[in-house]
Amino acid sequence: MKDVFTKLTADFLSAAVFFILYLATDDVVLATSAAVGVAIVQVVWARIKGHSLGFMAYASIALVVVLGSVTLLTNDPRFMFAKPAIGHFAIGLIMLKRGWMLRYVPPMVAETIPEYVTGAGYAWAALMFALGLGTIGVAMTGDIKLWVIYMTFTAAAKVAAFGVQFIAFRFIIASRLRAARA
């Protein structure tokens, strides 16, 4: 579990630096420069420590550098605000692969209700696309407070979707097991 939180912290560190500095100073150049700097330091630090970074880490860092550069050139924070949308769209595309979720559920779930797991995988893809579109819509406003509220909503939506899925899977499996015993 500690490893998961370490990876999540690393993934969101540059974004957190950007938003904290932007909220505190209202200076898009300072906030963006710091975020890009943190992303570059993360790569250098991983290299020094001998850690390999995965594709998603490199993609996230590349997005910070590219969108950060555009933000600096235009002095417009909306480009940095839109970064999570690109992530949502990329993950949504990956989630369109039939059965992608089967390897992430316990064997009992995969064996008992594979069709529901596949359907849930497509529902997750739809959620990612919807959240990505919402992120772009909110980013276009340029209002950081609204963006932070929306980002909190996206996190809550994912937690709620996981909770609904968990309860639904438990209910469906229990029903199937009762029917098999009868």
Summary of the structure (lengths in Angstrom):
residues: 182
radius of gyration: 19.5
end to end distance: 39.3
largest distance: 68.2
contacts: 520
relative contact order: 0.09
helix: 88%
strand: 0%
